[in-house]
Each structure stands twice: as C-alpha cells, then as structure tokens.
Amino acid sequence: MSELSFFFAIRYYDECHMLLRVSIVSSVLLLALVLTASAQEHGHASDDAAQSTIAVRSDLVLVPAFVKTRHGELVFSLTAEDFALTDNGVPQRLHLEPDTDSQPLALAVVVQTGGLGASHLGDYRGLEAALEALIGAVPHRVSVISFDRRAHLEQAFDPDTDKAAGVISGLEPGDKGAAILDGLVFATAQLAKQPARYRRALILFSETIDSGSQASLDEALRAIDDTNTAIYSFALSSTKAALKQEGAKLPNPVSRTKYSATPYKSGGCMSREPDADPDSHGDRTVQALDCANDLLPPLRIARLAYIAAVDGMQKNVPETVAKLTGGEYFGFKDSRSLRQSLSAISNDLPNRYVLSFQPSSPHPGLHALSLSLKDRQEFVIKARGAYWLDASR
C-alpha cells in the first residue's frame, strides 16, 4: 500500500470512529429526554407513594428541644436568636422551624416482650387514651413493634390509634431475650420509610440493659440519629445481676477499655511499633482516627461523644437514646407510674421547639451537639445531643 493510500485509510478510520461516537452520544441524549418526559408524565401519580420509597438526603439537621421553667412549665416565647448551638465545638447558625406542632406524626411503639418485659405486659393494656393524648389532633400513623431476642412487626403504620392500642394489649410473652438495640434499629428502619413531611417519634417500653442484640453500637447509633427520630423511653429497672452479666456483652467496634493516660509511644501517633497507640488495640484504622482526632480538635469532640454514648449504652440503653435524640426518659414500676409518665409528656410531644442548621463542617461520623440558651439561666433545656452524618451525604 502506498503512503498516500495508507494516509487516506487512516483518515477514513478516524472519521468513522468520530461518527460512531457522535451517534452513541446522540442516542444517549435521546434516551435521557424520553426518560425525563416519561418521569414528568407520571411524576404526580402519588405523592405519598413517592415520599415513602425515595429517600432524599440533605445536610439539614433537625434539633428538637424542650424548654421549661424550674417548675416544669413549658416555655413557648423563644426565638432562634435565644439559642446557641455548637456542632463538635463549632458554633452554628440556627433556624427555627415554624408550626411543627401541626405536622403529621409517624409514631412507633416498641415493646419488650422478652426477659423482664414479659412480666410487665399487663401494664401496657388500655393505652388508647394515653396514645390519643400523646398524638394530639394531627394526621398520624402508628406502628407496633415487639422484641425479645428478635424484633417483630406486630402492626404496620396505620392511622387507627385504637387498633394499635389493641395490638399492644394483646402482646404475648416472648423468650428470655432483651435485644433493645435490635428493636430500635428495626423500628427506625420502619420510620425511615414514612413520608418526609411526617415528624418521627418512638416510644420505647423496655428494661435498661440490652441482652442479645446482634446490631453493633455503630449500627444502632447511626440508625437512631439518621432519621431525626425523638425517642421517649419508659424503662423497667434491670437487676444488678443482669447489669453485671450483660453490660459487657454489647458489641463495641472501637475499644473495650477507657482511653489511656499516655496515648502514644515515642514514635508518634502513626508509629508501627507494637502498641504505639494503646487505645487502638492493634487496629490501624482506629489508630489513624486517633491521630486525626489529635490534629483536628472537632474530631476529638466527636470521638469523646461516641465513647460517652458507648458507656451510656452499656449502663442504660433507653436513657442514652433519649438523651441523644432530644426525647425524654422515665423509669416506671407499674401501670400507675407508667400512665403518670405518659401523661407528663402528652403536652411535650406537640410543643417542642424544632431548630435546624446546615453543618459548617459536614465530615462523616458522629457529631456532638450542645444546645444552650443565651442569658436565660432561669430555664431548663433538653435537646438532641448528637447526630450521625453518612459519607454519602
């Protein structure tokens, strides 16, 4: 083949290749236009169905809070300017969400039927009036979840409150398990499927110590903090024997001991010397996190929040999750004390402040929140103490 023929052959090949690429791109664009038109045509078929199945992620963090006088009376007159909030020690700009008390409510009632909870099932009978008072006059959906060694969906979300109360009254004793974390992870997964416009709340009836959960603390903390769910806990007192036997059984993916007084050996935080970082227990990932924590103080605050949550989970799961989510915690002994506690929060649930902010440092992991009042020391505030930010956000 002559050099000229070879040149034209190459030129012909290049032009064909270019035309092929243009054709492919055109086809892709045409397909995209067809799909977009189809989506617009059918996009308004069912708003509820779309909201129930499509999770829209954003960096907006909700911080529910209760403000009361020293005598326990709710305070309603505050504005966003009265609050100060830090995220891992960094001040954030707050916005007060309007009219949250009129929003629809998705409520999950989670009941321990195993272990010590089995002997208190009679205390949960006849809760129709208590549930109605808690929910108030707003559109709502209620689900019922029981747990022993496993979580069980007893009733899917339904607007019939009396039906939910009937399901609770008919719960049967389970096995000897008390997998509280598994129950919470299961329940928050159900709440996450509810329409985005619904407020989410969870009522937990359980003892204080977890026994038999398969969920790790990471899973539980992420599930609890990822749905903006406020948890209201009503706890039986676990026995001291149960505390001693079961407290150490909770899965702990980071460290089974307290932080040591001397964090690193002479080689530095990322040294490969044996036990260079005694808190990492040989895990280089944890060692790297410890290094980052020391270099970046906000991460240290987040890690301390995580350690505090772990310690709290080992001592009292219901109390810890209530504090983390901005809910409330009550201990009870019988049906009378339970109803007194339920009555105490019936005015709180629809009348909380809901503050929001967009994190200025949205790094993945657990974030420690601290909400306070500016120059209003006469009031008592209870608010969400942490949230979990996924890497995908």
Order of alpha helices (4+ residues) and beta strands (2+ residues): alpha-alpha-beta-beta-beta-beta-beta-alpha-beta-beta-alpha-alpha-beta-alpha-beta-alpha-alpha-alpha-alpha-beta-alpha-beta-beta-beta-beta
